[in-house]
Amino acid sequence: MTLTHVPAPTNTRLDRLLAPTSIAVVGASASSGKLGSVMLDAITRGSDGSVSAYGVNPKSSGDDGLFGSLRDAADTHGTPIDLAVLCIPASATPAALRDAADSGVGAALICSGGFAEAGPDGIALQNELAQIVADTGIRLLGPNTSGFFRPGSTTVSFVPTVEHITTGTVAVVAASGGMNHALSFLLSEHGVGVGLGVGLGNSVDVTNVDVLDYLRDDPSITAIALHVESVDDGRALLAAVRNITTHKPVVAIVVGRSDVSAFSESHTGALATSWKTTRALLAEAGAVVVDTEQQLVDALAVLSHTRLPASAAPGVGLVTAQAGPALMILDELLAQDVQVPTLTEATQAGLSELLPPLTFQANPVDTGRPGASFGAVLSTTAADAAIDALAVYALAEPDALDLADAVRASGVHTRVPVVLGIGGPGEAVGKTGAAAAALGVPVLPSPTALATGVGALVHDARSRFLRTTDTAPTAPTVAPAIALPADEATAKDLLDALGIGTPPRRVCADRPAAHQALAELPLPVAVKILDSAVLHKTEIGGVHLGIRSADELDVALDALDAINAPAYLVESMAPSGVDLFLGARRDPVFGPIVVAGLGGTAAEAIGDVAIRSADVTRTAAAAMLDDLQCAPLLDGWRGGPVLRRDEFAHLAVTVARYLADHPAISDIEINPLRLTPTGLTALDAVIVPTPARGNAVEGEKP
C-alpha cells in the first residue's frame, strides 16, 4: 500500500496552526496523567494570555470543565476554533479530523503514532487523513509529533520542560517532535534563544516546505535550524530553501550518513534519499550544512545575529590574545576553505605601532597579553581592504581586558561582522557574553566553536554569491534526436553536437572496415565492442587498448568476436592526463542532478564526488570540483595538466540541462573524461533510457 500525497491546499497560510488565538484539545480528561490533560495543562501554562484553551471530550458531563464537542467550545469562544489538538488513539483520528473541519476549525495537530510508520494498517489510516485534508482544506501538523511551541507565547507540546527554553529569534523546523525539542533545548542551553520550534512528524499535510515558506515573512525569526530525516518532494524543498535564504539564513543537519533507512522508515514512514545528495543540494540551494548538533548551535549563534553580503571569498581577520587558541582557530578555518588573507603592509605597519615587536601581525594578529590598545587593534585589522569579518578570541581576564567594552569603544562591530570567542569561568564569560549580546555581537565558548560560527558566516555569503552571479536564463540545449537505447558511438555523436570534445573514431560493421579505420586514424587506437546493451565493456573484455598494427588489431577483433560483438568501435587514444567522470542522472527525490569526481568507480564508492542540481549555475559548476579531496590533482599537480574551470562548467551545465530537457533519458555518464594539456575529452559515454521508454526516440515528451 502506498501513501497518498496531499495536493497544495487553498488555505496556504499557517497562522491558525502556528499562531492560534484559540486551541481545543480533543481527548482532554479529568485524569491528570492522560496525554490530553497533560497537553491542555501545557497549553494553559505556556500561554502569555493571548490564547484561549478548551478541553473537549465527548464523554464529558459538563461538570469537569470540559466541552462535549468542538462546536460547544466554539460557541463559548464566539468564533470557530483555530487549532484542534487530537490526543486520541490513531483509529479515532480520521473521524475527529473530519469533525474538526466540519466545525470550522482551521488546523489540527495529531500527537498519536500508529500511522504510516506502523505498516499497512497505519498507511491506510494516514491515507484517510490525507483525503480529509484534500477534501476540506484543514491544515494538519503530524501525525506522530509532540507538537510545536513559541517560548514565552504559545506552547502546544506535551513535553513539560519546554517552559525552560529561552525566547529568541531562531526557528527550529525538525522532522520529528523529539529532535525539535532536543535542538531547541541545546540552542537554549548555549544562549541561542528560540522563537518557534516545530516537529513535523509524518507530514501528511504540513511539511518543512510549508513552514519555511511561512517563516520567510515572519519578522520575529532571523535564522532557521532545519533537521532533515527524509525528503518527499526534493525540488520543492530546494526551492523553499533558495527562497528563504535570500532573506534569512538556514542551517541544516541531515540524518543518514550510515544506513539507517530501515529505522527511518519505521520512524517517519518515509523513504530516505541519498544523504550525500541531500546535503550537497541543500548547500547549493543556500543552506549552511553541518555535521553535528553542536555545529548547528555554533553556526546559529552567529547567523541569528549577523550575515555577510554575498561574496565569492570573504576574508576573515583573526585577532587573538593567545597564540595557542589562534592556531586551532586558524587550522579549522583553513580546513573549511575560509580565506584568512595576509594583511597589507600598511595595515601591518599600523599594528606594529600598537603591539609588541615579537608578536605575529600579518593575520592572525597576536596581541600578546591584551591591554588598552586591543580596541585599536580590532579597528586597524578590520580596516584592511581584504577583511570582511573579524574573529576575536581571548581568555577572560577582567583585570586586563573587558573584551565587549573594547568592541563597543572601537565601534568595529558597526563596520564589519564581529564574532567573539571567550574562554574562562562561567561567571566571567557570562558577563562578557551578556555585554556583547547587547551590542548584537555573538559569543562562542571555544576556539573550535568560534571557527565553526565564522565558517558558517562565510559559507552563507559564498552560497548566495554562487546563486546570484548567473542571473540570465540558460537556453535549452539544441541537439539532434537520438534513438534509444544508444550505443557508445551514438552517445559520443550527441556529445559532439553539444560541443563536448571526443576522440576521432569509426563505427565498423566488419573486419575490413576496422582495418580501414586503423589505417586512417591517428595511432594508437582503442578497439571496443559496440553494443547498447553492454554498459560496462571492460568487465567483459570488450576494450583493447594501444593497438598500432594490423596483427594487434586482429587479436583484438578475435577477442571481441568471442563475446559476440555486433559491431566494433575503433577510436584514437587520447594523450595521458587526469581522468574524471561527469554524469547527469535522475534522482528519485530531487530530479535531475549532475555528479562529478575522479574517474573510475573508486571515487564514487568512497564518496569523493561533487553533486549539484540540474539548475546549477555556471559559476557554481566552475567551483563544484573544489568539493573533492582530489581537487589538487586538477591544478597542475607535479607538472600535470590544469583544469580550465570555465570549460568544465560548460560541460556540466550542458549535460545537466540536456538531461533535464529530455525525459526519455535517465542517465548520461562520461567516464573517463580526461583532462589533458589541451583540455577535456570524453573517452567513454553511456546513455541510459528512462525505464519503460527504452525504445522511444529521444526528444519525445512523455
N, C-alpha and C positions, 0 to 999 in steps of 0.2 A: 504494500500500500504506500502511495506517495503522498507527500504533503501538499495541501492546497496553498497557493500564494495569493495574498490579498491584493487586488488592484488598488492603485492610488485612490484614496477616498477624497470626496469633495470637501470634507471638513478637515483641511490640512493643518490648521493651526492647532497647537498643543496646549493652549492656555488653560483649557478646562481640565486637562490632565496634570500639567506641571505647575500651574499657578491657580489652583482651585480656590474658590471662596466658600464652597460647601462640599462636605465629604460625608458619605454614608457608608458604614461598614456593615456589609451583609454577612451574617454569621456571628454577630456580636452576641454575647451571652452574659447572664448574671454571674456565671462561674468565672472567677478572676484568672484562672490558669489557662483558659482556652485561647486559641490563636486570635479569634475575633475580638475578644475582650482585651488582649494584650495590644492589638493594633489600635483599637478605639482609644485606649488609655494613652498610647504613644502619640496619637494624633492630637488628643486633647492637651497633653502636657507640652508637646512640641510646637504648638501654635502660638504666634505672637498676638493672638486675639482677632486676626483678620479672617480666620477660617471657622465656620460653623460645622460642628461634627455631630453626627447622629448614628445611633446603633439601630440595626434592622435585623429582626428575627421573626419569621412567620409564626413561630410558636409563642411569641410574647403575649402576655396577658395585658400588657399596658401598664402594669403596676411596677415594672422593673426599670422604667425609664427608657425602654426600647420601643421602636415602632414596628408594626406588623408588616409594613411594606415600604418600598421606596416612594410610592405615591403619598403615603401618610407623612413621611418625612418631608417630602416636597411641599405638601400642604402647610405644614408647620413653618417651613423655611420661607414660604411665599413665592418661590420660583423653583424650577426644576433643579435637581442636584447636579453639581458639576461633575463629581467623581464618585463612583461606586467602587469600593474595595471589597472583593469577593474572597472571604476567608471561609470557604466551604469545600467539601470534597470535590474532586475533579468531575465525577459523574454528574454532579448537580450544577456545574458551572454553565453549560450551554443554555439551560432554561433561565438561569438567573441573569445571564448576559442579555438574552433577548428581552427579558422583563425590564432590565435597566434601560435598554434602548427604547422600548415602548413607553417608558415612564419619562422620557425626555432627558435622561442622564447623558452628559456629553462625553464621558470617558469612563473606562473601567480598568481596574488593576486586579489581576488574578495571582494570588500568592501560591496556591497549591501546585504540587507537581503531579505526575501521573499522566502526562500527555505524550508528545512525540518521543521524548526521551525514554518512555517506558515500553515501547513496542507497538505492534499493530493496533491494539485496542486504544492505546493512547493517541496514536496518529489519527484514528477515526474521530476521537473526541476533539482533537485540535483542529481537524478539518471542519467540524461543526462550528467551532468558534470563528474560524476564518470566514465561513459562509455568512454567519450572522453579521460580522463586521462589514462584509461586502454588501449585504442587503440593507443595512441600517445606517451605515456611516459612523457609528460609535467608534471612538478611538480606544485601543486596547493595549495596555502595557502588560507583558507577560505572555502566557502563564509562567509559573515556576520562577518567581522572583520575590525577593524580600522587600521590593518597593523602591522609593526614592525619598529624598529629603532636601530641604533648603535650610541649613542650620540657622537658627535664630528666627525662622519664619514658619516653616511648614515641615512636619515630619510625618511621612507615610511609610513607616518601616517598623517591623516588629522587633528589631534589634534595640534593646533598651539603652545601650550606651551611646547611641547616636547624638544624644543631647550634649556630649562632651566634645564634639567636633567643632573646631574653631571656624567662625564665619570668615569668608574671604571671597576671592574672585575667580577661583578655579572651578571648572565644571568637570566632574568625573562621569564618563559615559562608558559603562562596563558591560561586557557580555553577560555577566552573572551578577546576581544580587550580592553574593559573597565577596566578589572582587570589588564591587562598588564600595562596600564597607571597608574592606581591607586597605584599599588605596586611599580612601578618604581619611581613615584613622592615621595612616602613615604620613600623609601630607600634613595633617593637623599636628602630629607629634613633632614635626620638623618646622613648624611655624608657617606653613603654607595653608592659608585658610581656604575653605570650600564654600562655593556659592550654590552649587547644585550637584547632587550625586544621584545617578540613575542606573539601576540594574535592569537590563533588558530581558533577561530570561530567554524564553523560546522565541520571542519576536514574531508572534503571529501577525501583528499589525505594525506597531511602532518599532522601528529599527534604529540602529545608530545613524543611519542617513537622515531619518526624520528629526532626531534630536540635534544632530549637527546643524541642519538647516534652521532649526528653531533657535539655536544658540547664536547663530551668526548675528542676529539683530537684538540680542539681549545685552543691554549696556552694562549690566551688573557683572558680566563674565568677561574676563580678559584673556583667558587661556583654557585649553581643554586637555584633559587626560583621556586618551582613548585606549580601551582594553579590548582586544580582538581575539576571539577563540576560533571562529569560523566566519566565512563570508558567503552570503547567498547571492547578492547582486553586486559583483565586484565593480562594474563600471559605474553604478550609481554611487557606491561608496567613494570611489576615486573622485567623481565629480563633486560630491559634497565636501571632501577634504580640500580639493582645489578651490572651491568657492569660499569656504570659511577661512582658509589660511591667507587669503587676500586681506582679511580683516583682523584676524587674531590667530595666534599660534596653536598648533596641535602637537602634542607629544604622545606617541603611540607605542604600546607594547603588545607584541603578538605572541600568542601561545602556539607551540608546535615545532620547536627545534628538534625534538625527538619524536618518535612515532607514538603519539598519544591519540590517534584518530578514533580508536575504538572507545576509549573513555570519553572523548569529546562528544561522540555521537550519543552516548548514553546520558551525557550531562545536558546537552542543549538540543539534541535531536537534529543537528545539522552536520553536514559533511565538511571536513576541513580541506581547503585548497593548500597548495604548496606554501610552506612557511616562508621560504626564501622569496618566492614570488610576491606574496602579500607584503612583506617588509619592503622589498625593492620598489614596488609600485606605490605604496603609501608614501615612501620617501620622495619619489618622483612627483607625486601629487602635492607635496609641500609639508608633510608631517615630519617631525623630528622623531626618528625611530630609535628606541633604546632597548637594551637587553634585560635590564632588571628593574624591579620596583624602585630601588634606591636611586638609580639613574633617572627614572621618571620624576622622582621628587626633586632631585637636584636641578634637572632641566626646567621644571615648572617654577622652582623658586626664583629663577632668573626671568623666564619668559612671561610669567604673570605680571612682572613689573616693567619690563622694557623689551624693545625689539630694535634691531639694526635696520637701516634701509637695505633694500635688495642690493646685493653686491656679489661679484664673482669670487672675490678673495678678500674678505675683511681682514685687516691687520690688527693684531692684539698686542698691546703693550703690557708687559708683566712687571709689576713693581712689588718688591718683597723686602722685608726686613730681615729675613733669614734665608741663607743660600740653600740649605738642605731642602726645605719645602719647595723652594723655587725650582730645583732640579726635578722634583717629582711632577710639579705642575707643567713644566716645560716638556718633559718626556711625554706626558699624557696628551698635551695639546698637539704636539707634533705627530703622535700616533693617530690622532683624529684628523690629520691633514689640515690643521689650523695654522695659518700664517702668523709667525712671530718675527716680524721683519727687523732687520738691523736699523737702528735709529740713524738719522743723518748726522754728519759731522757737526753741524750747527747745534743740533739737539744735545749731542754728547758733550759739546763744549759748554753748553748751559748747565748740564747736570754736573760737570766737573767742578763748577763753582759752588755747587750745593752739597757735594758728597766727598767723603774721604778719598784720597787718591788710589787706594788699593782695592776699591770696590769695582765690580763689573758694571758697566754703564751703557752697553751697546744694545741691550734688550735680550734677556731680562735685565732690569735695573735693580741692583742690590744696594740698599741704602746703608747696610751695616745696622747697628742698633739705632732704631728710629729716634728722631729728635724733632726740633722745631721746624726744620726745613722739609718735612715729609710732604706737606701740602703743596709746596712749591715744586717738589719732585714730580708729584702727580700731574700738576698743571703743565710742566715742561714736557713731560713724556707724552701727554695727551695732545699737545700742540703739534707734534711731529706729523707731517702730511701723510705718513704711511699708517698711522694709528687710528683705528675706528672704534676701539673699545679698550677699557682698562680692566685687567685682572690684578687685584691687590691682595697680598697675603701678609699677615703679621700675627705673631703671638700676642695675646692680651697682656700688655704691660702698662697699666694705668698711670704709673709714675713717670713713664717715658713718652707715651703717646695715647691720645684719645683719637682712635682711627676715624670714627664717624665725624668727630669735630674737624679733623684735618680735611676730610672730604667736603664738609659743609663750608668751611672757611675758604677753601680754594675755589669752590664753585665748579669744580671739574665735572661733577655729575650733571650739570646743566648743558654741557657741551658734547660729551660722549657717554655712552652707557658705562657704568662702573659696577663691577661685581667684587664684593669683598669676601675674603676667606679669613676666619679668625680661629685660632686655637687657644685653649686655656680653660680655666674653671668655668663651670656653667654660669655662675652669677656674673662674672666679668664679661663673658661672651654675650650673655643675655642682655646686659645693659647696653653694650655697644650695638648689638643687633637691633634693639628697640629704637635707639637713636638713628641708626641707618635706615630702618624701615620708615621712620618719619620723613626721611629725605627721598623715599622711593628707591633706595639702593638695596638690592638683595644681598643677603649674607649667607655664606655656606660654611660648614663646620670643619672642613679638612682640605688638604691640598688636592686630593683626587676629586672631591665633590666640587671644588672651585673649577677645576679643569672641565668636568662634565657639564657644569652650568654654562661656562663660557663657550664650550664646544657646541652646545645646543643653540646658543645665541648666533654663532657663526653659521651653522648648518641651516638654520631657519632663514637667514638672509641669503645664503647661497642658493637654496632651492627656489626661492621666489625669483631670483635673478635668472636662473635657468629656464623658468617657466615664462618669463615676460620678455626675454630678449628677442624671441621669434614671434612676432605678432601677426605676420601675413599668413593667410591660409595656404596650405600646401595643395597644389593642383593634383587631381587624380593621376595616377600613373597611366601611361599610354604604352601598351604593348599588344602584340597580336594574340589572338585566342590560341590556346594550345589544347590538343586532345589529351584527355586523361584516361587511364594513367599515363604518366610521362616517363620516358627513359632519360638517361643522363644527357644524351645529345639534345633532346628536346628542352630539357631544363636549362642547359647552357645556352641554347638559342634564345630562350627567354631572358637570361641574364644579359646576353649581348644587346638585346632590344632595350633593356633597362639601363644600359650604359655601364654595366659591370664587366670588367675585363676577364676573358677566359683564354686558354691557350689555343693555338691553331690545331685543327682536328679534322678527321674524316670519318664518316659513318661508312662501314664496309659490310656489304652483304655476303661477301665470299673472300677466299684467299687471294685471288688475283687483285681485287680491289684493295686489300690490305697491303700487298706488296707495292702497288702503285702509290698508296699513301706514304709508305716508308720512303719511297724514292723522292717524294715531293715535299715532305715536311722537314723542318729543322730537326736534327738529331741531338740527343737520343729521344726516343718516343716511349710512351706508355701504351700498352695494349690491354684493353679491358673488355669484359663481357658487356654487351648492350642488351639489357632486358629490364623492362619497367617493373617486373615482379621481384627483382633482386635489389634490395636496398643496401645490403652490406656485402659488397663484392669481394673484399679482401678475405672475409671469413670463409668463403667457399673456393678460394684460389682463383678468383676472377680478375685479378690485377697483376700484370707483369711489367716491371719497370726496367729502364736502362737499355732498351732494345736499339741496337745500332746496325745489325746486319740481317741479311735475308735468312741465314741459318737460325739466328736467335729468334727472328720473327716466327719461323716455322715451329720452333719448340714451344713458343708461347701460344700459337694458334692450336697446336695439338692439345695443349692443356685445356684451352677453352672449349674445344670440341668435346673433350671428355666430360665436361659438365653441361653439354648440350646448349652451348651459346647460340642464340638465334641470329646474332649479328655481332660485329666487332666495332669497338671504338678505338681508333689509332690517333694518338694525340701527342704533340710535342711536350716535352717535360720542361717545367719552369726551373729557373736557377734556384739555388738553395736560399733559405731565409727562415723566417719565424712563421710557424703555422698557427693560424687562428681558426675558430669556427664562428659563423654568423648564421643565425636561424630566426625564422618567424614562425610562430605556431599559435593555434587557437587554445588558449587556456579555458577550461570548462567554466571557470568563475569570472575571470576578468576579460575574456575575449581575446582578440589578437594581441600578442606580445612579441617583443624582439629580445633575443638572447645571444650573448657573445662571450667568448672565452678563449683559452688556449686550445689549439687544435687537438683532435683525438677525443677519446672518451674519458681520459683521466680527470681533466679539469672539471667537467660536469659531475663526475662521480664524487669528487671531493668538495664540490660546492663552490669552486672558484669561477663563478660565472657572474656576468652583469646582466640585469634584466630591466627592461623598460616597457612601457605600453606602446601600442601602435600609434599613439598620439605624440610620441616623443618628438621634441623639437630638435633642430639641427644642433643647436648649442648644447643641449643635454646629451644628444647622441655623441657629440665630439668628446664629451667628458666621461661617458659611461665606462670606458675601459680603465679609467683611473680607479674603479672599484676593485680591480683584480690584484691579487697578490703578485701575479706575474707581470704587472704593468711595466716594471723597469726593462723588461726584455724588448719593449716596443720603442724605446727611446735611445737606440744605438748602443745597447749593452755590448761591451767588449768589441766595438767596431762593427756591430751588426746594423741592419737597416733601421731607419727611423720612420715611424708611422706618421703620415700626414693625417691629423685628426679630422680635418675637413673632408678628406677623401673617405675615411671610414664613416663619418656622419652621413655622407651622401648615400653610401651603400646601405647603412642601417635603416635610414628613413625610407629609402626607396623600396626595400624588401618588405618593411613593415606595412607601408601604405598599400603595396600591391596585394599582400595577403588580405588586408582589411577590405579592399575593394572587390575581392574575388572569393565569394563564399564557397565555391566549389573546391577550393584548395584548403587543406587542413594544416600542412606544414611545408615550409621551404627551408632547406638546410644547405648551407655552403660549408663543406668541411672536407679537406682543409681550404681555408682562404689564406693564401701565402703572401706574407709581407716580404718583398724583395727591394733592392735599391731603387727599382723603377716604379714601385707602387704595389697595389694589391691585385692578386689574380686568383680567380676561383678555380681550384683544381678538381673539385668534385661538387656535384649538386644533386639534390634529391627533392622531388616534389611529391607530396603525399596527398591524394584526393580526400576530401571530406567523406566520411563513411556514408554508404548508401548512394553516393553520387559518383562512383568510380568510373562510369562510362560517359559522364557528362562532357560536354565541350566547355572548357574553362572559359569563364566570362559570362555564362548564363546566370541569370538570377534564380534563386531557389523558389 
